[in-house]
Amino acid sequence: MSGLLHFTALWTGARQRLAVLLIGAMLIPSLVWVCYHRSWDNEPLFDDEPYVLHNPVLEGFSAAWVRGHWQELIHDYHQRGLLPDVISNMMSRPLSYATFEWTQSLGSGDPGMHRRFNVILHAINALLCWRLLVLLGAPALWGWLSAALLALHPLAVESVAHLVQRFELLVVFFGLLSLLLWLQSAQRAGGIRGLRLLAFASMVLAMLCKESAVVLPLLAVGCERLLTGRHWWYCLKRAWPLCLLLLFVPLLVLLAGQLHVQTIRSDWQGVWSNSLQIREWLSYVAIQPWCLLRYLQLLLLPVGLNFDHAVPMVSGFMDARFWLGLAGCMLIVVGLLKLPDWVGGAAAGWVRFGVAWFVLALLPSSLVPLPDCFSEHRTYLASLGLVLAFAGLSLQVALPLRGVSLTSACLIWFGFATAWRVEVFGTREKLWSDCLAKGTTSARVFKGLGIAAHQRGEDETALKHFVRASEVSPNDFESWYNQLHLLLRMGRIREADAISAKALEQLGAHPMILILRAQALIAQERPADATPLLQMVLQQFPDHHHAHLAMSAAFWAQRDPSAALRHLRHAGRTQGLSEFHRKFMQVLLNELVARGGSPASAASGGGGGRGSLQASFR
């Protein structure tokens, strides 16, 4: 009888624990939904359109990448006159773009479908984080509270509500999955080969999502050390297959870059390498200790969140930010060394590893020069380190009911802050106005405000913003492009001609600026002057869609319908034609018939489909 009662008690206790786990597992996605559900109807922001929503090579991208048609993808993208950094991004992050392709097809181009996918990923990441913390030995309650802090932290909004930043979500998803599988194999005697292979495969998938996943092998070694207490060297030796992956990301990036250079010819080699010449490497690295402290502040006290912090480079080693950042990092190191005296050995180990995780996750973007010194979305993987450190404090630090109450109050604050931040990401106007109100006066902010004003029908206001953007950053191509594009739409042709001359003087012979200048000349009834400019573009890019469209208009203005039709047909083969250009083709065919030409041979291969001379603002 006593045995039956003991079994009944165990069964009841197991059912109660299972019920608590199920409630916790359902509560985290529910909280995420409450905070983020309003983001589904948000406008496309910043680079959502060129990278995903209006990316012409996204359809069929995954199949072409898997088959190794890399050069064809690069060539196709550049012939459409699009931003060169997008296709290089696609080549080194293929799995992320494959998910964009799939959600694009499921949602028929609806941005809301992409954001739902992001929100679901974020909720799953929080649940995987909870599982990792419990597996490492954290109490279930504090593991849940720590995972909830990740789920509701307002600093994660940029990674979740900004459609393009799915890169970060996927890296954390596959990274946590890999770590869980690896630790499960470490708990078993001799490990299980199947689990190790799955962990390896999941880590490869993470690295195909974004380059920051390169640090995952080192995190796996640290997690195994924390879980088993084995020596570092033993954990490192057991993880040698994962450590081989430290070379995977650099090799992938170098291969994509080399193919890019080979495909786009030597003249565009400078465009590929310019990103590394924007700022001196030493100045970039010197600002990173200060950036690390700023990231830490935003995670511990999320006040002053900004989509565009526009952190300037250090002006030299006498810059106060360099010394403040260095001194702050040294104080953190000293504090970590003294930590066992304050909180005990086990908790100190968790905190030390959590801080090491935080630093390692930010290391790639700290050493490789990027266009922005500081971006909030880079903290998504790094924030897991601080979550782990917080959970570790519960091992030996007394955390009574008051501690749970304080953490719950913090969650409520984070929840409201996240919901408010999601509202800021609702429209371009709100987002860029928020940046401007916080003191950011970069070209990116004025470009965003200009596009928002144009969408409201306030073209004069939009033009002022675009002019201001080019004044702030004279070498920014998009600022000049937007000015010219808008002036041509407004019919201010002579002004567009003058601005295009300034843009060419500032930027050099940029293909899209040459095409816009040619359009301005054609509109001024100077097609003979426009033709040499377009020939310059076609010498460099023989299949450039917009150049052929403009050349067709130039020959039509010179009363040469045969040459106009030839270029229009070429444009149709490369990208397809808009409804306007299909009607234009019919006009050319009618003109040839009226002149006694052969429309049958001229019309073959004209093609239809999507594409337009009027590209969107950038």
C-alpha positions as CSV (number, residue, x, y, z in Angstrom):
1,M,0.0,0.0,0.0
2,S,2.8,2.4,0.9
3,G,4.5,1.6,-2.5
4,L,1.2,2.5,-4.3
5,L,1.0,5.8,-2.4
6,H,4.6,6.6,-3.2
7,F,4.0,5.9,-6.9
8,T,0.8,8.0,-6.8
9,A,2.7,10.9,-5.2
10,L,5.5,10.7,-7.8
11,W,2.9,10.6,-10.6
12,T,1.1,13.6,-9.2
13,G,4.3,15.5,-8.8
14,A,5.4,14.7,-12.4
15,R,2.0,15.8,-13.7
16,Q,2.3,19.1,-11.8
17,R,5.8,19.7,-13.1
18,L,4.6,19.0,-16.7
19,A,1.6,21.3,-16.3
20,V,4.0,24.1,-15.0
21,L,6.3,23.5,-18.0
22,L,3.4,23.6,-20.5
23,I,2.1,26.8,-18.9
24,G,5.5,28.4,-19.1
25,A,6.0,27.2,-22.7
26,M,2.7,28.7,-23.7
27,L,3.1,31.9,-21.8
28,I,6.3,33.1,-23.6
29,P,4.8,32.9,-27.1
30,S,1.7,34.6,-25.8
31,L,3.7,37.5,-24.3
32,V,5.7,37.8,-27.6
33,W,2.4,38.0,-29.5
34,V,1.0,40.7,-27.3
35,C,4.1,42.8,-27.8
36,Y,4.7,42.3,-31.5
37,H,1.3,41.5,-33.1
38,R,0.9,45.2,-34.2
39,S,4.1,45.0,-36.2
40,W,2.4,42.8,-38.9
41,D,0.8,45.8,-40.5
42,N,3.9,48.0,-40.4
43,E,5.2,49.7,-43.5
44,P,8.3,48.3,-45.2
45,L,11.3,50.1,-43.7
46,F,14.7,51.1,-44.9
47,D,16.2,48.2,-46.9
48,D,13.2,45.8,-46.7
49,E,12.2,46.6,-50.3
50,P,15.6,46.3,-52.1
51,Y,16.7,43.3,-50.1
52,V,13.5,41.3,-50.0
53,L,10.1,42.7,-51.2
54,H,11.3,44.2,-54.5
55,N,14.3,42.0,-55.0
56,P,14.0,40.7,-58.6
57,V,16.3,37.7,-58.3
58,L,14.7,36.4,-55.1
59,E,12.4,34.1,-57.0
60,G,14.2,30.9,-57.7
61,F,17.3,32.0,-55.7
62,S,17.6,29.0,-53.4
63,A,17.5,26.5,-56.3
64,A,20.0,28.5,-58.3
65,W,22.4,28.8,-55.3
66,V,22.2,25.1,-54.5
67,R,23.0,24.3,-58.2
68,G,26.0,26.5,-58.0
69,H,24.8,29.1,-60.5
70,W,26.4,31.9,-58.5
71,Q,27.9,33.9,-61.3
72,E,24.6,33.8,-63.2
73,L,22.9,35.3,-60.2
74,I,25.5,38.0,-59.7
75,H,25.4,38.9,-63.4
76,D,21.6,38.9,-63.6
77,Y,21.4,41.2,-60.5
78,H,23.9,43.7,-61.7
79,Q,22.4,43.9,-65.2
80,R,19.3,45.2,-63.6
81,G,21.2,48.2,-62.2
82,L,20.5,47.4,-58.6
83,L,22.6,47.9,-55.4
84,P,25.8,45.9,-55.6
85,D,25.9,45.1,-51.9
86,V,22.6,43.2,-52.0
87,I,23.7,40.4,-54.2
88,S,27.0,40.0,-52.3
89,N,24.9,39.7,-49.1
90,M,22.7,37.1,-50.8
91,M,25.7,35.0,-51.8
92,S,27.1,34.8,-48.2
93,R,23.7,34.4,-46.4
94,P,21.9,32.0,-48.7
95,L,19.7,30.2,-46.2
96,S,18.3,33.5,-44.9
97,Y,17.3,34.6,-48.4
98,A,15.9,31.1,-49.0
99,T,13.5,31.7,-46.1
100,F,12.7,35.2,-47.6
101,E,11.9,33.5,-50.9
102,W,9.6,30.9,-49.2
103,T,7.7,33.4,-47.1
104,Q,7.4,35.8,-50.1
105,S,5.7,33.0,-52.1
106,L,3.5,32.0,-49.2
107,G,2.3,35.6,-48.5
108,S,2.2,36.8,-52.1
109,G,4.6,39.6,-51.3
110,D,2.8,40.6,-48.1
111,P,5.3,42.1,-45.6
112,G,3.0,40.9,-42.8
113,M,3.8,37.3,-43.6
114,H,7.5,38.0,-43.3
115,R,7.0,39.7,-39.9
116,R,4.8,36.8,-38.6
117,F,7.6,34.5,-39.4
118,N,10.0,36.7,-37.5
119,V,7.8,36.9,-34.5
120,I,7.4,33.1,-34.4
121,L,11.2,32.6,-34.7
122,H,11.7,35.1,-31.8
123,A,9.3,33.2,-29.6
124,I,10.9,29.8,-30.5
125,N,14.3,31.3,-29.7
126,A,13.2,32.3,-26.2
127,L,11.9,28.8,-25.6
128,L,15.2,27.2,-26.8
129,C,17.0,29.6,-24.5
130,W,14.9,28.4,-21.6
131,R,15.7,24.8,-22.5
132,L,19.5,25.6,-22.7
133,L,19.5,27.3,-19.3
134,V,17.7,24.4,-17.6
135,L,20.0,21.9,-19.3
136,L,23.1,23.8,-18.1
137,G,21.7,23.6,-14.5
138,A,19.7,26.8,-13.9
139,P,16.5,26.5,-11.8
140,A,13.4,26.1,-14.0
141,L,11.8,29.3,-12.6
142,W,14.9,31.5,-13.1
143,G,15.5,29.9,-16.5
144,W,12.0,30.9,-17.5
145,L,12.4,34.4,-16.2
146,S,15.7,34.8,-18.0
147,A,14.2,33.6,-21.2
148,A,11.3,35.9,-20.8
149,L,13.7,38.8,-20.4
150,L,15.1,37.9,-23.8
151,A,11.6,37.6,-25.3
152,L,10.4,41.0,-24.1
153,H,13.6,43.0,-24.3
154,P,13.0,46.2,-26.3
155,L,16.5,46.0,-27.8
156,A,15.3,42.9,-29.8
157,V,12.7,44.9,-31.7
158,E,15.1,45.9,-34.4
159,S,15.9,42.2,-35.1
160,V,12.2,41.2,-35.0
161,A,10.2,44.1,-36.4
162,H,12.7,45.0,-39.1
163,L,12.0,42.5,-41.7
164,V,15.5,42.1,-43.2
165,Q,17.1,41.4,-39.8
166,R,15.8,37.8,-39.9
167,F,19.5,37.0,-40.3
168,E,19.9,37.4,-36.5
169,L,16.9,35.4,-35.6
170,L,18.0,32.4,-37.8
171,V,21.5,32.5,-36.4
172,V,20.2,32.2,-32.9
173,F,17.7,29.6,-33.8
174,F,20.1,27.2,-35.5
175,G,22.9,28.1,-33.0
176,L,20.8,27.2,-29.9
177,L,19.6,24.1,-31.6
178,S,23.2,23.1,-32.3
179,L,24.3,23.8,-28.7
180,L,21.4,21.8,-27.3
181,L,22.2,18.8,-29.5
182,W,25.9,19.1,-28.7
183,L,25.3,19.2,-24.9
184,Q,22.9,16.3,-25.1
185,S,25.7,14.3,-26.7
186,A,28.2,15.4,-24.1
187,Q,25.9,14.1,-21.3
188,R,26.0,10.6,-22.7
189,A,29.0,8.3,-22.2
190,G,31.1,8.6,-25.4
191,G,28.5,10.8,-26.9
192,I,26.1,9.8,-29.6
193,R,27.3,10.2,-33.2
194,G,23.9,11.1,-34.5
195,L,23.5,14.0,-32.1
196,R,27.0,15.2,-32.9
197,L,26.3,15.1,-36.6
198,L,23.0,16.9,-36.1
199,A,24.8,19.6,-34.0
200,F,27.4,20.0,-36.8
201,A,24.7,20.3,-39.5
202,S,22.7,22.8,-37.5
203,M,25.9,24.9,-37.0
204,V,26.6,24.9,-40.7
205,L,23.0,26.1,-41.3
206,A,23.5,28.9,-38.8
207,M,26.7,30.0,-40.7
208,L,24.7,30.0,-43.9
209,C,22.4,32.6,-42.3
210,K,24.9,35.2,-41.2
211,E,28.6,35.6,-40.7
212,S,28.3,36.3,-37.0
213,A,27.6,32.5,-36.5
214,V,31.4,31.9,-36.9
215,V,31.7,32.1,-33.1
216,L,29.3,29.2,-32.4
217,P,32.0,26.5,-32.1
218,L,33.7,28.4,-29.3
219,L,30.4,28.9,-27.6
220,A,29.8,25.1,-27.8
221,V,33.1,24.5,-26.1
222,G,32.3,26.9,-23.3
223,C,28.8,25.4,-22.8
224,E,30.2,21.9,-22.5
225,R,32.8,23.1,-20.0
226,L,30.1,24.8,-18.0
227,L,27.8,21.7,-18.1
228,T,30.4,18.9,-17.4
229,G,33.1,20.8,-15.5
230,R,35.7,19.1,-17.7
231,H,39.0,20.7,-18.6
232,W,39.0,23.2,-21.4
233,W,41.5,21.2,-23.4
234,Y,39.3,18.1,-23.2
235,C,36.2,20.0,-24.4
236,L,38.2,21.6,-27.2
237,K,39.6,18.3,-28.3
238,R,36.1,16.7,-28.4
239,A,34.7,19.7,-30.4
240,W,37.4,19.5,-33.1
241,P,34.8,18.9,-35.9
242,L,33.0,22.1,-34.8
243,C,36.3,24.0,-34.6
244,L,36.9,23.2,-38.3
245,L,33.9,25.4,-39.0
246,L,35.8,28.4,-37.9
247,L,37.2,28.5,-41.4
248,F,33.8,28.0,-43.1
249,V,32.5,31.6,-43.0
250,P,35.8,33.3,-44.1
251,L,36.1,30.9,-47.0
252,L,32.4,31.4,-48.0
253,V,32.8,35.2,-47.9
254,L,36.1,35.1,-49.9
255,L,34.6,32.8,-52.5
256,A,31.5,35.0,-52.9
257,G,33.7,38.1,-53.2
258,Q,36.0,36.5,-55.8
259,L,33.1,35.4,-57.9
260,H,31.6,38.9,-57.6
261,V,34.8,40.5,-58.9
262,Q,35.2,38.0,-61.8
263,T,31.6,38.5,-62.9
264,I,31.4,42.3,-62.7
265,R,34.8,42.9,-64.3
266,S,37.8,44.7,-62.9
267,D,36.2,48.2,-63.0
268,W,33.8,47.1,-60.3
269,Q,36.5,45.7,-58.1
270,G,36.7,49.0,-56.5
271,V,33.0,48.9,-55.6
272,W,33.5,45.6,-53.9
273,S,36.5,46.8,-51.9
274,N,35.3,50.3,-51.1
275,S,33.4,49.1,-48.1
276,L,36.8,48.4,-46.5
277,Q,38.2,51.8,-47.5
278,I,35.3,53.8,-46.0
279,R,37.0,54.0,-42.6
280,E,40.5,53.2,-41.5
281,W,40.6,49.8,-39.8
282,L,42.4,51.1,-36.8
283,S,39.9,53.9,-36.2
284,Y,37.1,51.4,-36.6
285,V,38.5,49.0,-34.1
286,A,39.4,51.8,-31.6
287,I,35.8,52.8,-31.2
288,Q,34.6,49.2,-30.5
289,P,35.4,49.2,-26.7
290,W,33.2,52.2,-26.3
291,C,30.5,50.5,-28.5
292,L,30.7,47.4,-26.4
293,L,30.0,49.4,-23.2
294,R,27.1,51.2,-25.0
295,Y,25.7,47.8,-26.0
296,L,26.0,46.7,-22.4
297,Q,24.2,49.8,-21.2
298,L,21.3,49.3,-23.7
299,L,20.9,45.7,-22.6
300,L,20.9,46.5,-18.8
301,L,19.1,49.8,-19.1
302,P,17.3,50.0,-22.5
303,V,17.0,53.8,-22.6
304,G,18.0,55.8,-25.7
305,L,17.2,53.1,-28.3
306,N,17.8,54.4,-31.8
307,F,17.6,52.8,-35.3
308,D,20.5,54.9,-36.5
309,H,22.9,55.8,-33.7
310,A,25.4,57.1,-36.4
311,V,28.4,56.6,-34.0
312,P,31.3,58.5,-35.5
313,M,34.8,57.0,-35.7
314,V,37.4,58.0,-33.2
315,S,39.3,61.0,-34.5
316,G,42.6,59.6,-33.0
317,F,44.0,57.9,-30.0
318,M,43.5,61.0,-28.0
319,D,39.7,60.7,-28.5
320,A,38.1,60.5,-25.0
321,R,35.7,57.7,-26.2
322,F,38.7,55.4,-26.9
323,W,40.1,55.8,-23.4
324,L,36.7,55.6,-21.7
325,G,35.9,52.4,-23.6
326,L,39.2,50.9,-22.7
327,A,39.0,51.9,-19.0
328,G,35.4,50.5,-18.8
329,C,36.5,47.2,-20.4
330,M,39.4,46.9,-17.9
331,L,37.1,47.5,-15.0
332,I,34.8,44.7,-16.2
333,V,37.8,42.3,-16.4
334,V,38.9,43.2,-12.9
335,G,35.3,42.7,-11.6
336,L,35.1,39.3,-13.2
337,L,38.4,38.3,-11.6
338,K,37.0,39.3,-8.2
339,L,33.6,37.8,-8.7
340,P,34.2,34.5,-6.9
341,D,34.7,36.5,-3.7
342,W,31.3,38.1,-4.0
343,V,28.9,35.5,-5.4
344,G,30.7,32.1,-5.1
345,G,32.4,29.8,-7.6
346,A,29.5,28.3,-9.5
347,A,27.7,31.6,-10.1
348,A,31.0,33.3,-11.0
349,G,31.6,30.7,-13.7
350,W,28.2,31.3,-15.2
351,V,28.7,35.1,-15.1
352,R,32.2,34.9,-16.6
353,F,31.1,32.6,-19.4
354,G,28.0,34.9,-20.0
355,V,30.2,37.9,-20.4
356,A,32.6,36.0,-22.6
357,W,29.6,34.9,-24.8
358,F,28.6,38.6,-25.0
359,V,32.1,39.7,-26.2
360,L,32.6,36.8,-28.6
361,A,29.3,37.4,-30.3
362,L,30.2,41.0,-30.9
363,L,33.8,40.2,-32.0
364,P,33.2,39.7,-35.7
365,S,31.5,43.0,-36.2
366,S,34.1,44.7,-34.0
367,L,37.1,43.5,-36.1
368,V,35.7,43.5,-39.6
369,P,35.0,47.1,-40.8
370,L,31.3,47.6,-41.6
371,P,29.4,50.7,-42.9
372,D,28.0,51.3,-39.4
373,C,30.2,51.2,-36.3
374,F,27.2,50.5,-34.1
375,S,23.9,48.8,-34.8
376,E,21.4,47.5,-32.2
377,H,20.5,44.3,-34.1
378,R,24.1,43.0,-33.5
379,T,23.2,42.4,-29.9
380,Y,20.6,39.7,-30.5
381,L,23.1,36.8,-30.3
382,A,25.2,38.6,-27.7
383,S,22.2,39.2,-25.4
384,L,22.0,35.5,-24.7
385,G,25.3,35.8,-22.8
386,L,23.9,38.3,-20.4
387,V,20.7,36.2,-20.1
388,L,22.9,33.2,-19.1
389,A,24.8,35.3,-16.6
390,F,21.5,36.5,-15.0
391,A,20.3,32.9,-14.7
392,G,23.6,31.9,-13.2
393,L,23.3,34.3,-10.3
394,S,20.4,32.3,-9.0
395,L,22.7,29.3,-8.3
396,Q,24.3,30.8,-5.2
397,V,22.9,34.3,-4.7
398,A,19.9,34.4,-2.4
399,L,16.9,35.4,-4.6
400,P,13.8,35.4,-2.4
401,L,10.3,36.3,-3.4
402,R,11.4,39.9,-3.6
403,G,13.8,39.0,-6.4
404,V,11.0,37.3,-8.4
405,S,8.9,40.4,-7.8
406,L,11.6,42.7,-9.1
407,T,12.2,40.6,-12.1
408,S,8.5,40.4,-12.9
409,A,8.3,44.2,-12.6
410,C,11.2,44.4,-15.0
411,L,9.4,42.1,-17.5
412,I,6.3,44.4,-17.3
413,W,8.5,47.4,-18.0
414,F,10.2,45.6,-20.9
415,G,6.9,44.6,-22.3
416,F,5.5,48.1,-22.4
417,A,8.8,49.4,-23.8
418,T,8.8,46.8,-26.5
419,A,5.2,47.5,-27.5
420,W,6.0,51.2,-27.8
421,R,9.2,50.5,-29.8
422,V,7.1,48.4,-32.2
423,E,4.9,51.4,-32.7
424,V,8.0,53.5,-33.6
425,F,8.8,50.9,-36.3
426,G,5.2,51.3,-37.7
427,T,6.0,53.8,-40.5
428,R,9.0,55.4,-42.1
429,E,7.8,58.8,-40.8
430,K,7.8,57.6,-37.2
431,L,11.1,55.7,-37.4
432,W,13.2,58.4,-39.0
433,S,11.5,61.2,-37.0
434,D,12.4,59.3,-33.9
435,C,16.0,59.2,-35.0
436,L,16.1,62.9,-35.8
437,A,14.5,63.8,-32.5
438,K,17.4,61.8,-30.8
439,G,20.0,63.9,-32.5
440,T,20.9,61.7,-35.5
441,T,21.5,63.8,-38.6
442,S,22.9,61.2,-41.0
443,A,22.2,61.0,-44.7
444,R,20.2,57.8,-44.0
445,V,17.8,59.7,-41.8
446,F,17.1,62.4,-44.3
447,K,16.7,59.9,-47.1
448,G,14.1,58.0,-45.1
449,L,12.2,61.3,-44.3
450,G,12.4,62.2,-47.9
451,I,10.8,58.9,-49.0
452,A,8.1,59.2,-46.4
453,A,7.3,62.8,-47.6
454,H,7.1,61.6,-51.2
455,Q,4.7,58.8,-50.2
456,R,2.5,61.5,-48.6
457,G,2.5,63.5,-51.8
458,E,4.8,66.2,-50.5
459,D,7.4,66.2,-53.2
460,E,8.9,69.6,-52.4
461,T,9.5,68.5,-48.8
462,A,10.9,65.2,-50.0
463,L,13.3,67.1,-52.3
464,K,14.6,69.2,-49.5
465,H,15.3,66.1,-47.4
466,F,17.2,64.5,-50.3
467,V,19.2,67.6,-50.9
468,R,20.1,67.7,-47.2
469,A,21.2,64.1,-47.4
470,S,23.6,64.8,-50.2
471,E,25.0,67.7,-48.3
472,V,25.6,65.6,-45.2
473,S,27.2,62.8,-47.2
474,P,28.4,64.1,-50.6
475,N,29.6,60.6,-51.6
476,D,26.3,58.9,-50.9
477,F,25.0,57.6,-54.2
478,E,21.4,57.1,-53.1
479,S,21.0,60.7,-52.0
480,W,21.9,62.0,-55.5
481,Y,19.9,59.2,-57.1
482,N,16.8,60.1,-55.2
483,Q,17.2,63.8,-56.0
484,L,17.4,63.1,-59.7
485,H,14.7,60.5,-59.7
486,L,12.3,62.9,-58.0
487,L,13.2,65.9,-60.2
488,L,12.5,63.9,-63.4
489,R,9.1,62.8,-62.0
490,M,8.3,66.4,-61.1
491,G,9.2,67.5,-64.7
492,R,12.0,69.8,-63.6
493,I,14.3,68.6,-66.3
494,R,16.9,71.4,-66.5
495,E,17.4,71.2,-62.7
496,A,17.8,67.5,-63.0
497,D,20.4,68.0,-65.7
498,A,22.4,70.4,-63.5
499,I,22.2,68.1,-60.4
500,S,23.3,65.1,-62.5
501,A,26.4,67.0,-63.6
502,K,27.2,67.7,-59.9
503,A,26.6,64.0,-59.0
504,L,28.9,62.7,-61.8
505,E,31.6,65.1,-60.6
506,Q,31.2,63.9,-57.1
507,L,30.7,60.1,-57.7
508,G,32.4,59.5,-61.0
509,A,30.8,57.7,-63.9
510,H,28.2,55.8,-61.9
511,P,26.0,53.8,-64.3
512,M,22.6,54.8,-62.7
513,I,23.6,58.5,-62.6
514,L,24.6,58.3,-66.2
515,I,21.3,56.8,-67.1
516,L,19.3,59.5,-65.3
517,R,21.4,62.2,-66.9
518,A,20.7,60.6,-70.3
519,Q,16.9,60.7,-69.5
520,A,17.2,64.4,-68.6
521,L,18.9,65.1,-72.0
522,I,16.3,63.1,-73.9
523,A,13.6,65.1,-72.2
524,Q,15.3,68.3,-73.3
525,E,15.3,66.9,-76.9
526,R,19.0,66.3,-76.9
527,P,19.0,62.5,-77.6
528,A,22.3,62.7,-79.5
529,D,24.0,63.9,-76.3
530,A,22.4,61.2,-74.3
531,T,23.5,58.3,-76.6
532,P,27.3,58.5,-75.7
533,L,26.4,58.3,-71.9
534,L,24.3,55.2,-72.4
535,Q,27.0,53.6,-74.6
536,M,29.5,54.1,-71.7
537,V,27.1,52.1,-69.5
538,L,26.5,49.4,-72.0
539,Q,30.3,49.0,-72.6
540,Q,30.6,48.1,-68.9
541,F,27.3,46.3,-68.6
542,P,26.2,45.0,-72.0
543,D,22.8,43.7,-70.6
544,H,21.9,46.6,-68.4
545,H,18.1,46.7,-68.4
546,H,17.6,50.4,-67.7
547,A,20.4,51.4,-70.1
548,H,18.7,49.6,-73.0
549,L,15.3,51.2,-72.1
550,A,16.9,54.6,-72.1
551,M,18.7,53.9,-75.3
552,S,15.4,52.8,-76.9
553,A,13.9,56.2,-76.0
554,A,17.0,58.0,-77.3
555,F,16.8,56.3,-80.7
556,W,13.0,56.9,-80.9
557,A,13.6,60.6,-80.3
558,Q,16.2,60.4,-83.2
559,R,13.5,58.9,-85.5
560,D,15.2,55.5,-85.6
561,P,12.4,53.0,-84.6
562,S,14.5,50.0,-85.8
563,A,17.3,50.7,-83.3
564,A,14.8,51.7,-80.6
565,L,13.0,48.3,-81.1
566,R,16.3,46.4,-80.9
567,H,17.2,47.9,-77.6
568,L,13.7,47.5,-76.3
569,R,13.8,43.8,-77.2
570,H,17.1,43.4,-75.4
571,A,15.7,45.0,-72.3
572,G,12.7,42.6,-72.5
573,R,15.0,39.6,-72.6
574,T,17.0,40.6,-69.5
575,Q,14.2,41.5,-67.2
576,G,10.8,41.8,-69.0
577,L,8.8,44.9,-69.8
578,S,6.3,46.9,-68.0
579,E,2.8,47.5,-69.5
580,F,4.0,51.0,-70.7
581,H,7.0,49.5,-72.6
582,R,4.9,46.8,-74.1
583,K,2.6,49.4,-75.6
584,F,5.7,51.4,-76.7
585,M,6.9,48.2,-78.5
586,Q,3.6,48.1,-80.3
587,V,4.1,51.7,-81.4
588,L,7.5,50.9,-82.8
589,L,6.2,47.9,-84.6
590,N,3.4,50.0,-86.2
591,E,5.9,52.6,-87.2
592,L,8.1,50.0,-88.9
593,V,5.0,48.6,-90.7
594,A,4.2,52.1,-91.9
595,R,7.7,52.5,-93.2
596,G,7.5,49.1,-95.0
597,G,9.7,47.1,-92.5
598,S,9.2,43.5,-91.4
599,P,7.4,43.5,-88.0
600,A,7.4,39.7,-87.7
601,S,11.2,39.4,-87.4
602,A,11.4,42.5,-85.2
603,A,8.8,41.3,-82.8
604,S,10.3,37.9,-82.1
605,G,11.6,37.6,-78.6
606,G,10.1,40.9,-77.3
607,G,9.0,39.3,-74.1
608,G,6.8,40.5,-71.4
609,G,6.7,40.3,-67.6
610,R,7.7,42.6,-64.9
611,G,10.1,45.5,-64.9
612,S,9.9,49.3,-65.3
613,L,12.2,52.1,-66.2
614,Q,11.1,53.9,-63.1
615,A,13.0,52.3,-60.2
616,S,11.9,52.9,-56.7
617,F,13.6,55.4,-54.4
618,R,16.7,54.1,-52.6
